[in-house]
């Protein structure tokens, strides 16, 4: 008995439908997220607040911009890699150029209390949760 072969396009179309379904679903809505691959970023929660750590070796404070609104923080900047005038480049693996990352946290934040520190190529962003968004204890009478 000879088994019939499945149509390879069926598998591709099924994969495409699954990917489109994931992209249009809200499966990432209640988590932290970032877009882009550079710079690498970790986001974690400490108590009610969040902390974001970004690796930015070779980026100066003056080359960074941050904006915050509601539950989103955008970080953009430029990383330059300088070579001497007479340098002949044989291999280029260090990333250079403009970047833009967006962090979304699942709570409202207080943009006026955000603090950021850049030290030794590591950017730490301290993201406080808005007081109006924190849970409140309710006394039952």
Secondary structure, DSSP 8 states (H G I E B T S, - for coil): -------HHHHHHHHHHHHHHHHHS-TTTTS-B--SSSS-EEEEEETTEEEEEEE-TT--GGGEEEEEETTEEEEEEEE-----TT---S---S--EEEEEEEE-SS-B-GGG-EEEEETTEEEEEE-B-GGGS-------
